[in-house]
Amino acid sequence: MLRTYQFQHGINKGKQGKIRSVIKAYRLTAQSIACRQWRLFFENKSGFDKDLDIKYILSSLSGRYKQTCQYQVIGILNSFISNRQNDFVQTVYRSNLNDIIRQKLFYINYHGFWYSNTASVIKTRLEIDVETLKLARRIFNHILKRHRRPSMKHINMALDNKVAVISEARPDGARSFDYWVRLSTLEKGYPVMLPVIGNPYYENIKGTRRSFCQINLTEDDEITVLFIKDVPRLEYIPITPKFALDLGLVYLFASDKGDLFGRQFYEVLQRYDALISKLTSNRQRQGFPIRNKRYRKLIHNLRQYMKNEINRVLNRTIELYKPAEIVVERLNFQNANLSRRMNRLLS
């Protein structure tokens, strides 16, 4: 199981400028690659191709960078199509089509034959006619129109050791840093060394560090560095068949065993609500846009708190009862004690 962990770094302003230039070029290249891959998807009916020749795509990135970028773009596009395949299945299940046509549609969807022109490409005992292929295409086109295609405008860099080599600090080197990332730049033959400070939580987790890192650029133009570790899955032996959780008005969750989890959850939300409401009202009164660096930081901290608290509660329930199945009510975080803006953020 692959997991990412963020690290602090000591990258100076000069190196940060070079990294931002690389990210800008990387994002432009990703957009060009995505356009070419979508054209291949619709015209050649052969899906996406991670080995597509992209030497002709104009970019200030090296060939190794462009290939790394293409692998990342392909992963994003395949994930998008996989979700649309799930939507296809749900659409066909809800329809009033007969079982034979459903079976044919499921086969077409599974193999990605929505844009095939002839049934001869489908090797199956089912006789799939051209009309069924056209029906599958109409359904899939309808599903695609309901969802935006993945945008590469704000993509962050997921880099392998072709362009980003991670090494541990030498004993006789700078003691302030535990790792160095040798990152290729837009200047051929002039990579930069990025100093990275160790993460104790990361170090204590059993697993193998992958020769792979992420370099992100946040909305506030800040650079973050993340490493990836392959963590072994632990064997899980359930003890409780079912465990039920209900969303509370005072506590985060109440269980069917009588437990109350997240006793301070809504108190913390009310404090965030007061800070966000005060900030937005002040900026509106002064005629400024609501979104600024402080607002984005508050929203980020709120989301991180919610994520951590919900994960903590779920981990605690698993630790206590080891359920085979967790049953939750239909979640609705609307709370009369919170503002409309906060309720919208929670939803």
Residue frames relative to the residue before (quaternion, step in Angstrom):
aa qw qx qy qz dx dy dz
M 1.0000 0.0000 0.0000 0.0000 0.00 0.00 0.00
L 0.2645 -0.7870 0.5416 0.1317 3.56 -0.67 1.13
R 0.0000 0.7922 -0.6095 0.0304 3.56 -0.93 0.96
T 0.3064 -0.7557 0.5535 0.1694 3.56 -1.09 0.74
Y 0.0989 -0.7823 0.6146 0.0210 3.55 -1.15 0.75
Q 0.3441 -0.7539 0.5266 0.1894 3.54 -0.85 0.99
F 0.1792 -0.7806 0.5954 0.0636 3.55 -1.09 0.85
Q 0.4471 -0.6221 0.5585 0.3182 3.52 -1.27 0.41
H 0.1395 -0.7979 0.5825 0.0675 3.54 -1.14 0.58
G 0.3224 -0.7316 0.5667 0.1992 3.54 -1.32 0.24
I 0.2108 0.8093 -0.5191 0.1765 3.59 0.99 0.85
N 0.3500 -0.7519 0.5194 0.2058 3.58 -0.71 1.04
K 0.7195 -0.4734 0.2972 0.4122 3.58 -1.31 0.28
G 0.6316 0.5456 -0.3430 0.4310 3.58 0.99 -0.75
K 0.6830 0.4632 -0.2798 0.4906 3.56 0.93 -0.90
Q 0.6142 0.5500 -0.3522 0.4430 3.59 1.04 -0.72
G 0.6287 0.5345 -0.3347 0.4550 3.58 1.02 -0.75
K 0.6605 0.4960 -0.3077 0.4723 3.59 0.98 -0.81
I 0.6442 0.5185 -0.3243 0.4594 3.58 1.02 -0.79
R 0.6426 0.5186 -0.3252 0.4608 3.59 0.97 -0.81
S 0.6236 0.5285 -0.3367 0.4673 3.59 1.05 -0.71
V 0.6433 0.5109 -0.3177 0.4735 3.58 1.01 -0.82
I 0.6615 0.5094 -0.3112 0.4539 3.60 0.90 -0.93
K 0.6333 0.5298 -0.3320 0.4561 3.60 0.96 -0.82
A 0.6766 0.4701 -0.2879 0.4882 3.59 0.92 -0.92
Y 0.6196 0.5558 -0.3328 0.4432 3.59 1.05 -0.80
R 0.6797 0.4930 -0.2917 0.4581 3.58 0.92 -0.89
L 0.6408 0.5090 -0.3248 0.4742 3.59 1.00 -0.77
T 0.6498 0.5082 -0.3098 0.4728 3.57 1.01 -0.83
A 0.6353 0.5339 -0.3286 0.4510 3.59 0.98 -0.82
Q 0.6399 0.5170 -0.3293 0.4634 3.59 1.00 -0.75
S 0.6565 0.5039 -0.3093 0.4684 3.60 0.96 -0.84
I 0.6549 0.5055 -0.3110 0.4679 3.57 0.96 -0.85
A 0.6457 0.5243 -0.3247 0.4503 3.60 0.94 -0.87
C 0.6355 0.5234 -0.3329 0.4596 3.60 0.96 -0.82
R 0.6726 0.4879 -0.2963 0.4710 3.59 0.93 -0.88
Q 0.6561 0.5093 -0.3165 0.4582 3.59 0.96 -0.76
W 0.6421 0.5056 -0.3330 0.4703 3.61 0.98 -0.76
R 0.6237 0.5260 -0.3444 0.4644 3.60 1.01 -0.74
L 0.6401 0.5140 -0.3138 0.4770 3.57 1.01 -0.82
F 0.6387 0.5532 -0.3224 0.4268 3.58 0.99 -0.87
F 0.7626 0.3851 -0.2080 0.4762 3.58 0.86 -0.95
E 0.7248 0.4559 -0.2589 0.4470 3.60 0.97 -0.76
N 0.7877 0.3382 -0.1730 0.4850 3.58 0.79 -0.99
K 0.3123 -0.7901 0.4753 0.2286 3.59 1.33 -0.21
S 0.5584 0.6222 -0.3865 0.3895 3.57 1.11 0.53
G 0.5682 -0.6080 0.3845 0.3995 3.56 1.24 0.25
F 0.6746 -0.4668 0.3715 0.4348 3.55 -1.28 -0.30
D 0.2164 -0.7802 0.5797 0.0915 3.53 -1.14 0.70
K 0.2916 -0.7877 0.5191 0.1581 3.59 -0.42 1.20
D 0.7046 0.4215 -0.2613 0.5076 3.59 1.23 -0.34
L 0.2794 0.7804 -0.5126 0.2241 3.59 1.20 0.43
D 0.4694 -0.6706 0.4988 0.2849 3.57 -0.99 0.88
I 0.0075 0.8231 -0.5653 0.0530 3.59 -0.51 1.18
K 0.2735 0.7866 -0.5126 0.2091 3.57 1.16 0.50
Y 0.6627 0.5314 -0.3016 0.4329 3.57 1.10 -0.72
I 0.5429 0.6115 -0.4123 0.4017 3.63 1.22 -0.32
L 0.3823 -0.7392 0.5118 0.2132 3.56 -0.67 1.15
S 0.2377 0.7517 -0.5788 0.2085 3.55 -0.74 1.09
S 0.4514 -0.6723 0.5152 0.2809 3.53 -1.17 0.59
L 0.5281 0.6233 -0.4056 0.4100 3.58 1.31 0.01
S 0.5401 -0.6047 0.4736 0.3439 3.55 -1.22 0.49
G 0.6790 -0.4823 0.3548 0.4248 3.57 -1.27 0.20
R 0.6319 0.5287 -0.3328 0.4587 3.59 1.03 -0.73
Y 0.6368 0.5212 -0.3185 0.4706 3.57 1.01 -0.83
K 0.6701 0.5063 -0.3062 0.4481 3.59 0.89 -0.94
Q 0.6481 0.5055 -0.3269 0.4665 3.58 1.02 -0.75
T 0.6305 0.5204 -0.3233 0.4767 3.59 1.02 -0.81
C 0.6442 0.5215 -0.3097 0.4660 3.57 1.00 -0.87
Q 0.6552 0.5172 -0.3215 0.4471 3.59 0.95 -0.85
Y 0.6176 0.5361 -0.3510 0.4560 3.61 0.98 -0.75
Q 0.6694 0.4966 -0.3037 0.4616 3.58 0.94 -0.87
V 0.6460 0.5184 -0.3177 0.4616 3.59 0.96 -0.87
I 0.6436 0.5241 -0.3213 0.4560 3.58 0.94 -0.87
G 0.6371 0.5295 -0.3289 0.4534 3.59 0.98 -0.80
I 0.6591 0.5002 -0.3060 0.4708 3.59 0.96 -0.85
L 0.6876 0.4832 -0.2903 0.4577 3.60 0.88 -0.94
N 0.6453 0.5122 -0.3281 0.4622 3.61 0.97 -0.76
S 0.6274 0.5216 -0.3327 0.4729 3.58 1.05 -0.72
F 0.6340 0.5264 -0.3229 0.4654 3.59 1.01 -0.81
I 0.6830 0.4783 -0.2902 0.4696 3.60 0.86 -0.95
S 0.6126 0.5522 -0.3475 0.4461 3.59 1.04 -0.73
N 0.6530 0.4951 -0.3119 0.4808 3.59 1.00 -0.79
R 0.6524 0.4980 -0.3221 0.4718 3.60 1.02 -0.73
Q 0.5878 0.5482 -0.3709 0.4651 3.60 1.11 -0.53
N 0.6318 0.5137 -0.3251 0.4809 3.59 1.04 -0.75
D 0.6332 0.5173 -0.3266 0.4741 3.59 1.04 -0.78
F 0.6095 0.5608 -0.3357 0.4487 3.58 1.06 -0.80
V 0.6582 0.5125 -0.3042 0.4601 3.56 0.89 -0.97
Q 0.6709 0.4934 -0.3037 0.4629 3.60 0.88 -0.88
T 0.6369 0.5324 -0.3275 0.4513 3.58 1.01 -0.80
V 0.6799 0.4772 -0.2929 0.4736 3.58 0.90 -0.89
Y 0.6229 0.5419 -0.3431 0.4480 3.60 1.01 -0.75
R 0.7067 0.4645 -0.2666 0.4624 3.59 0.97 -0.82
S 0.5755 0.6107 -0.3758 0.3932 3.60 1.22 -0.33
N 0.4704 -0.6597 0.5063 0.2953 3.55 -1.35 0.17
L 0.3109 0.7563 -0.5137 0.2598 3.60 1.16 0.56
N 0.5322 -0.6279 0.4516 0.3443 3.56 -1.14 0.55
D 0.7051 -0.5129 0.3028 0.3848 3.54 -1.27 0.46
I 0.6376 0.5368 -0.3452 0.4315 3.61 1.00 -0.74
I 0.6673 0.4788 -0.3042 0.4825 3.59 0.91 -0.88
R 0.6147 0.5433 -0.3466 0.4547 3.59 1.01 -0.74
Q 0.6522 0.5210 -0.3155 0.4512 3.55 0.91 -0.91
K 0.6542 0.5042 -0.3091 0.4714 3.58 1.00 -0.83
L 0.6596 0.5132 -0.3064 0.4559 3.57 0.95 -0.88
F 0.6391 0.5215 -0.3265 0.4615 3.57 1.01 -0.80
Y 0.6418 0.5166 -0.3256 0.4639 3.57 1.02 -0.79
I 0.6472 0.5139 -0.3148 0.4669 3.58 0.92 -0.89
N 0.6770 0.4979 -0.2904 0.4576 3.56 0.93 -0.92
Y 0.6412 0.5409 -0.3267 0.4353 3.59 0.95 -0.86
H 0.7623 0.3631 -0.1898 0.5010 3.58 0.94 -0.90
G 0.4655 -0.7144 0.4273 0.3006 3.61 1.24 0.04
F 0.3878 0.7441 -0.4617 0.2878 3.58 1.05 0.75
W 0.2321 0.8157 -0.5109 0.1405 3.62 1.11 0.51
Y 0.7848 0.3233 -0.1603 0.5038 3.58 1.00 -0.78
S 0.3715 0.7011 -0.5134 0.3268 3.58 1.16 0.54
N 0.3810 -0.7536 0.4963 0.2012 3.58 -0.94 0.90
T 0.7845 0.2206 -0.1229 0.5664 3.56 1.13 -0.51
A 0.5059 -0.6566 0.4742 0.2968 3.52 -1.19 0.60
S 0.5182 0.6738 -0.4143 0.3252 3.61 1.19 -0.30
V 0.6101 0.5644 -0.3674 0.4174 3.62 1.15 -0.42
I 0.6549 0.5074 -0.3087 0.4672 3.57 1.22 -0.33
K 0.1631 -0.8001 0.5745 0.0554 3.53 -0.53 1.24
T 0.3706 0.7030 -0.5184 0.3156 3.54 -0.14 1.29
R 0.5850 -0.5657 0.4398 0.3798 3.53 -1.23 0.32
L 0.5845 0.5623 -0.3754 0.4487 3.58 1.19 -0.41
E 0.3160 -0.7102 0.5927 0.2106 3.55 -1.05 0.76
I 0.0740 -0.8187 0.5695 -0.0046 3.53 -0.13 1.31
D 0.2469 -0.8019 0.5328 0.1098 3.55 -0.45 1.24
V 0.6831 -0.4986 0.3558 0.3977 3.52 -1.33 0.33
E 0.6216 0.5547 -0.3494 0.4288 3.62 1.01 -0.70
T 0.6466 0.5012 -0.3232 0.4756 3.57 1.04 -0.73
L 0.6110 0.5371 -0.3425 0.4701 3.57 1.09 -0.70
K 0.6571 0.5019 -0.3070 0.4712 3.57 0.98 -0.84
L 0.6296 0.5274 -0.3318 0.4641 3.58 1.04 -0.76
A 0.6426 0.5168 -0.3189 0.4673 3.57 0.97 -0.86
R 0.6479 0.5194 -0.3198 0.4562 3.58 1.01 -0.84
R 0.6510 0.5136 -0.3203 0.4581 3.61 0.95 -0.84
I 0.6498 0.5117 -0.3200 0.4622 3.58 0.96 -0.85
F 0.6902 0.4785 -0.2918 0.4578 3.57 0.86 -0.96
N 0.6278 0.5252 -0.3374 0.4650 3.61 1.01 -0.74
H 0.6319 0.5296 -0.3231 0.4645 3.58 1.02 -0.81
I 0.6590 0.4994 -0.3051 0.4725 3.59 0.99 -0.84
L 0.6484 0.5240 -0.3230 0.4480 3.60 0.96 -0.82
K 0.6478 0.5318 -0.3201 0.4417 3.59 1.02 -0.77
R 0.6594 0.5173 -0.3066 0.4512 3.59 1.17 -0.53
H 0.7556 0.3216 -0.1790 0.5419 3.60 1.22 -0.25
R 0.4466 -0.6693 0.5255 0.2764 3.54 -1.05 0.79
R 0.4689 -0.6465 0.5163 0.3093 3.51 -1.08 0.71
P 0.6092 -0.5630 0.3971 0.3927 3.60 -1.09 0.59
S 0.2851 -0.7548 0.5704 0.1537 3.54 -0.93 0.94
M 0.2676 -0.7744 0.5566 0.1377 3.55 -0.96 0.90
K 0.3913 0.7600 -0.4555 0.2488 3.59 1.28 0.09
H 0.7916 0.2422 -0.1179 0.5485 3.57 1.09 -0.69
I 0.2659 0.7876 -0.5152 0.2086 3.57 1.16 0.54
N 0.2796 -0.7321 0.5949 0.1790 3.57 -1.12 0.68
M 0.5629 -0.6564 0.4051 0.2969 3.53 -1.17 0.56
A 0.0924 -0.7455 0.6594 0.0312 3.55 -0.89 1.07
L 0.0240 -0.8707 0.4848 -0.0796 3.53 -0.09 1.36
D 0.2616 -0.7383 0.5982 0.1693 3.54 -1.06 0.79
N 0.7294 -0.4701 0.2812 0.4098 3.57 -1.28 0.00
K 0.4423 0.6579 -0.4849 0.3693 3.60 1.20 0.25
V 0.8117 0.1866 -0.0785 0.5479 3.57 1.09 -0.70
A 0.7706 0.2050 -0.1320 0.5888 3.62 1.24 -0.27
V 0.0566 -0.8155 0.5756 -0.0209 3.57 -0.33 1.27
I 0.2180 -0.7804 0.5772 0.1011 3.58 -0.73 1.13
S 0.0478 0.7853 -0.6154 0.0482 3.56 -0.94 0.92
E 0.4773 -0.6545 0.5025 0.3023 3.54 -1.15 0.64
A 0.5858 -0.5961 0.4197 0.3541 3.56 -1.15 0.67
R 0.4682 -0.6699 0.4998 0.2867 3.55 -1.04 0.74
P 0.6032 -0.5869 0.3928 0.3707 3.62 -1.05 0.64
D 0.7319 0.4018 -0.2340 0.4981 3.58 1.07 -0.69
G 0.5503 0.6264 -0.3879 0.3928 3.59 1.30 0.16
A 0.7737 -0.3035 0.2524 0.4955 3.55 -1.30 -0.45
R 0.3512 -0.7761 0.4920 0.1797 3.56 -0.69 1.09
S 0.5652 0.6247 -0.3820 0.3800 3.58 1.23 -0.29
F 0.7668 0.3113 -0.1547 0.5397 3.59 1.20 -0.49
D 0.3508 -0.7612 0.5210 0.1616 3.53 -1.11 0.81
Y 0.7874 0.1491 -0.0708 0.5939 3.60 1.17 -0.56
W 0.1493 -0.7406 0.6437 0.1219 3.50 -1.36 0.38
V 0.1787 -0.7617 0.6142 0.1028 3.57 -1.04 0.81
R 0.2241 -0.7643 0.5944 0.1112 3.55 -0.66 1.15
L 0.0441 -0.8442 0.5316 -0.0527 3.55 -0.15 1.37
S 0.3896 -0.7007 0.5485 0.2372 3.56 -0.86 0.99
T 0.2184 -0.7782 0.5794 0.1045 3.58 -1.06 0.78
L 0.7017 -0.4375 0.3383 0.4491 3.55 -1.29 -0.22
E 0.6453 0.4776 -0.3201 0.5030 3.59 1.26 -0.27
K 0.3811 -0.7533 0.4904 0.2163 3.55 -0.43 1.22
G 0.8201 0.2152 -0.1858 0.4966 3.56 -0.86 1.02
Y 0.7114 0.3890 -0.2575 0.5257 3.58 1.29 0.11
P 0.0097 0.8099 -0.5851 0.0397 3.61 0.33 1.21
V 0.3309 -0.7084 0.5788 0.2319 3.55 -1.32 0.23
M 0.3407 -0.7153 0.5760 0.2013 3.54 -1.18 0.66
L 0.1730 -0.8027 0.5675 0.0603 3.54 -0.64 1.17
P 0.2758 -0.7749 0.5443 0.1653 3.63 -0.61 1.08
V 0.0903 -0.8051 0.5862 -0.0036 3.56 -0.86 1.01
I 0.3309 -0.7425 0.5559 0.1735 3.56 -0.95 0.96
G 0.5396 -0.6647 0.4187 0.3029 3.59 -0.88 0.94
N 0.2886 -0.7298 0.5993 0.1578 3.53 -1.27 0.61
P 0.3798 -0.7589 0.4724 0.2380 3.64 -0.34 1.19
Y 0.6263 0.5368 -0.3464 0.4468 3.60 1.00 -0.76
Y 0.6483 0.5187 -0.2995 0.4701 3.56 1.01 -0.87
E 0.6777 0.5112 -0.2982 0.4364 3.56 0.89 -0.93
N 0.7029 0.4841 -0.2735 0.4436 3.61 1.02 -0.75
I 0.5959 0.5559 -0.3707 0.4456 3.60 1.23 -0.22
K 0.4232 -0.7083 0.5059 0.2516 3.56 -0.81 1.02
G 0.4453 0.6656 -0.5083 0.3167 3.52 -0.93 0.90
T 0.4789 -0.6570 0.5104 0.2802 3.54 -1.36 0.04
R 0.3915 -0.7103 0.5316 0.2442 3.55 -0.83 0.99
R 0.3130 -0.7493 0.5565 0.1760 3.55 -0.88 0.98
S 0.4745 -0.6538 0.5082 0.2985 3.55 -1.16 0.62
F 0.5029 0.6077 -0.3900 0.4751 3.50 0.77 1.16
C 0.0490 0.8040 -0.5915 0.0348 3.61 -0.95 0.75
Q 0.3075 -0.7113 0.5973 0.2067 3.52 -1.33 0.34
I 0.0844 -0.7600 0.6427 0.0473 3.54 -1.04 0.84
N 0.0844 -0.8398 0.5357 -0.0269 3.53 -0.38 1.31
L 0.1992 -0.7282 0.6400 0.1429 3.52 -1.31 0.48
T 0.3022 -0.7921 0.5084 0.1510 3.58 -0.47 1.23
E 0.6995 -0.4459 0.3465 0.4380 3.56 -1.33 0.08
D 0.6940 0.4522 -0.2636 0.4943 3.58 1.15 -0.58
D 0.5233 -0.6744 0.3818 0.3544 3.56 1.31 0.43
E 0.4631 0.6509 -0.4658 0.3806 3.57 1.09 0.70
I 0.3695 -0.7332 0.5360 0.1965 3.56 -1.06 0.83
T 0.0546 -0.7828 0.6196 0.0214 3.56 -0.95 0.90
V 0.2226 -0.7665 0.5936 0.1024 3.56 -1.15 0.73
L 0.0357 -0.7994 0.5995 -0.0174 3.58 -0.87 1.00
F 0.2257 -0.7409 0.6182 0.1339 3.54 -1.13 0.79
I 0.3097 -0.7398 0.5728 0.1694 3.54 -1.27 0.45
K 0.0732 -0.7888 0.6101 0.0170 3.54 -0.97 0.91
D 0.3513 -0.7070 0.5786 0.2048 3.54 -1.07 0.87
V 0.0961 -0.8240 0.5583 -0.0076 3.56 -0.24 1.35
P 0.4122 -0.7165 0.4937 0.2702 3.65 -0.71 0.95
R 0.4620 -0.6684 0.5117 0.2792 3.54 -1.09 0.75
L 0.3522 -0.7344 0.5439 0.2020 3.55 -0.94 0.91
E 0.5017 -0.6421 0.4820 0.3220 3.56 -1.05 0.73
Y 0.1556 -0.8011 0.5767 0.0381 3.55 -0.79 1.10
I 0.0679 -0.7921 0.6066 -0.0013 3.57 -0.71 1.14
P 0.3091 -0.7785 0.5136 0.1859 3.64 -0.34 1.18
I 0.2239 -0.7543 0.6042 0.1260 3.52 -1.23 0.67
T 0.7553 0.3021 -0.1601 0.5591 3.57 0.98 -0.91
P 0.4655 -0.6983 0.4568 0.2951 3.64 -0.71 0.99
K 0.8072 -0.0260 0.0614 0.5864 3.59 0.84 -1.03
F 0.0620 -0.7743 0.6295 0.0187 3.51 -1.15 0.72
A 0.1867 -0.8223 0.5342 0.0599 3.59 -0.64 1.15
L 0.0994 -0.7732 0.6253 0.0356 3.54 -1.10 0.84
D 0.1172 -0.7719 0.6222 0.0577 3.55 -1.03 0.89
L 0.4635 -0.6674 0.5090 0.2841 3.54 -1.06 0.77
G 0.2421 -0.8058 0.5281 0.1146 3.57 -0.72 1.07
L 0.5028 -0.6373 0.4939 0.3115 3.56 -1.33 0.28
V 0.7333 0.3356 -0.2068 0.5540 3.59 1.21 -0.52
Y 0.7572 0.2449 -0.1337 0.5907 3.55 1.03 -0.86
L 0.6339 -0.5391 0.3864 0.3979 3.56 -1.23 0.40
F 0.8007 -0.0652 0.0798 0.5901 3.60 0.76 -1.05
A 0.1372 -0.7289 0.6616 0.1100 3.50 -1.29 0.59
S 0.2793 -0.7878 0.5296 0.1445 3.58 -0.88 0.94
D 0.6044 -0.5561 0.4259 0.3795 3.55 -1.29 0.28
K 0.6149 0.5305 -0.3487 0.4678 3.59 1.30 -0.08
G 0.5980 -0.5881 0.3516 0.4159 3.57 1.30 -0.04
D 0.4860 0.6640 -0.4382 0.3618 3.60 1.26 0.10
L 0.1789 -0.7459 0.6319 0.1113 3.56 -1.21 0.65
F 0.0921 -0.8200 0.5649 -0.0033 3.55 -0.51 1.23
G 0.8152 0.2390 -0.1858 0.4938 3.57 -1.13 0.69
R 0.0575 0.8563 -0.5105 0.0534 3.56 0.84 0.99
Q 0.7530 0.3557 -0.2048 0.5143 3.61 1.09 -0.59
F 0.3247 0.7955 -0.4723 0.1966 3.58 1.29 0.10
Y 0.7564 0.3912 -0.2278 0.4722 3.60 0.66 -1.06
E 0.5605 0.5685 -0.3971 0.4527 3.60 1.17 -0.39
V 0.6588 0.4917 -0.3028 0.4822 3.57 0.96 -0.86
L 0.6398 0.5272 -0.3259 0.4545 3.59 1.00 -0.81
Q 0.6418 0.5198 -0.3274 0.4590 3.59 1.01 -0.75
R 0.6333 0.5122 -0.3383 0.4713 3.60 1.05 -0.68
Y 0.6402 0.4954 -0.3188 0.4931 3.59 1.00 -0.80
D 0.6279 0.5506 -0.3323 0.4384 3.58 0.99 -0.85
A 0.6620 0.5031 -0.3099 0.4612 3.60 0.92 -0.89
L 0.6657 0.5046 -0.3073 0.4559 3.59 0.93 -0.86
I 0.6875 0.4783 -0.2860 0.4656 3.58 0.89 -0.95
S 0.6558 0.5133 -0.3167 0.4540 3.61 0.95 -0.85
K 0.6514 0.5100 -0.3137 0.4660 3.58 0.97 -0.85
L 0.6624 0.5073 -0.3091 0.4564 3.58 0.92 -0.88
T 0.6935 0.4791 -0.2901 0.4532 3.60 0.82 -0.96
S 0.6572 0.5046 -0.3236 0.4569 3.61 0.95 -0.80
N 0.6391 0.5225 -0.3261 0.4607 3.61 1.01 -0.77
R 0.6910 0.4683 -0.2888 0.4688 3.58 0.90 -0.89
Q 0.6297 0.5184 -0.3400 0.4682 3.60 1.04 -0.65
R 0.6531 0.5181 -0.3138 0.4545 3.58 1.00 -0.83
Q 0.7102 0.4369 -0.2510 0.4917 3.57 1.08 -0.72
G 0.5084 -0.6837 0.3984 0.3397 3.59 1.30 -0.05
F 0.4925 0.6468 -0.4366 0.3853 3.58 1.22 0.45
P 0.5841 -0.5367 0.4530 0.4070 3.62 -1.21 0.36
I 0.5528 -0.6369 0.4224 0.3323 3.57 -1.03 0.78
R 0.7172 0.4514 -0.2633 0.4610 3.56 0.88 -0.91
N 0.1915 0.7287 -0.6430 0.1372 3.53 -0.81 1.08
K 0.7612 -0.3788 0.2459 0.4654 3.57 -1.28 -0.04
R 0.6714 0.4953 -0.3097 0.4560 3.60 0.92 -0.86
Y 0.6377 0.5263 -0.3290 0.4562 3.60 0.99 -0.84
R 0.6708 0.4954 -0.3028 0.4615 3.60 0.87 -0.94
K 0.6406 0.5220 -0.3315 0.4553 3.58 1.03 -0.73
L 0.6373 0.5192 -0.3274 0.4659 3.61 1.01 -0.80
I 0.6646 0.4956 -0.3044 0.4690 3.58 0.91 -0.91
H 0.6342 0.5225 -0.3284 0.4657 3.60 0.99 -0.80
N 0.6720 0.4907 -0.3043 0.4638 3.59 0.89 -0.90
L 0.6208 0.5404 -0.3369 0.4572 3.59 1.05 -0.76
R 0.6835 0.4846 -0.2903 0.4623 3.57 0.84 -0.96
Q 0.6461 0.5113 -0.3201 0.4676 3.57 1.00 -0.80
Y 0.6315 0.5247 -0.3356 0.4619 3.58 1.01 -0.77
M 0.6623 0.5046 -0.3125 0.4573 3.58 0.87 -0.92
K 0.6578 0.5161 -0.3073 0.4545 3.56 0.90 -0.94
N 0.6916 0.4803 -0.2851 0.4580 3.57 0.86 -0.97
E 0.6756 0.5046 -0.3046 0.4429 3.58 0.94 -0.87
I 0.6649 0.4878 -0.3089 0.4739 3.59 0.92 -0.87
N 0.6539 0.4981 -0.3149 0.4745 3.59 0.97 -0.81
R 0.6257 0.5367 -0.3386 0.4537 3.58 1.03 -0.76
V 0.6615 0.5034 -0.3089 0.4622 3.59 0.93 -0.89
L 0.6717 0.4899 -0.3087 0.4621 3.59 0.88 -0.88
N 0.6449 0.5107 -0.3220 0.4685 3.58 0.99 -0.78
R 0.6421 0.5259 -0.3174 0.4586 3.56 1.06 -0.77
T 0.6516 0.5053 -0.3217 0.4654 3.61 0.95 -0.82
I 0.6501 0.5049 -0.3164 0.4715 3.58 1.03 -0.79
E 0.6404 0.5268 -0.3200 0.4582 3.56 1.04 -0.77
L 0.7131 0.4642 -0.2620 0.4553 3.59 0.96 -0.86
Y 0.8455 0.2174 -0.0547 0.4847 3.58 0.75 -1.07
K 0.2000 -0.8060 0.5302 0.1711 3.63 1.19 -0.37
P 0.0859 0.8403 -0.5307 0.0701 3.61 0.63 1.07
A 0.4575 -0.6435 0.5368 0.2974 3.54 -1.23 0.54
E 0.7916 0.0612 -0.0086 0.6079 3.57 1.18 -0.60
I 0.1844 -0.7555 0.6196 0.1062 3.57 -1.04 0.87
V 0.1479 -0.7905 0.5924 0.0471 3.55 -0.72 1.12
V 0.0280 -0.7969 0.6034 -0.0103 3.58 -0.81 1.04
E 0.5107 -0.6123 0.4971 0.3423 3.53 -1.19 0.53
R 0.6448 -0.4766 0.3944 0.4489 3.59 -1.26 0.13
L 0.3385 -0.8012 0.4579 0.1838 3.56 -0.34 1.26
N 0.0872 0.7579 -0.6410 0.0842 3.54 -0.97 0.97
F 0.1990 -0.8356 0.5060 0.0785 3.57 -0.26 1.28
Q 0.3669 0.7288 -0.5060 0.2796 3.62 1.20 0.22
N 0.0169 0.7980 -0.5986 0.0672 3.53 -0.84 1.05
A 0.4795 -0.7081 0.4448 0.2661 3.56 -0.80 1.06
N 0.6593 0.5222 -0.3089 0.4440 3.60 1.17 -0.48
L 0.6748 0.4505 -0.2919 0.5065 3.58 1.29 -0.04
S 0.5860 -0.5980 0.4176 0.3530 3.56 -1.19 0.55
R 0.6586 -0.5059 0.3726 0.4140 3.55 -1.27 0.31
R 0.6254 0.5385 -0.3338 0.4555 3.59 1.03 -0.78
M 0.6734 0.4910 -0.2993 0.4646 3.59 0.91 -0.91
N 0.6396 0.5186 -0.3288 0.4625 3.60 0.96 -0.79
R 0.6445 0.5088 -0.3248 0.4693 3.57 1.04 -0.74
L 0.6413 0.5189 -0.3210 0.4652 3.59 1.00 -0.81
L 0.6618 0.5044 -0.3097 0.4601 3.58 0.96 -0.82
S 0.6450 0.5312 -0.3275 0.4411 3.57 0.96 -0.80
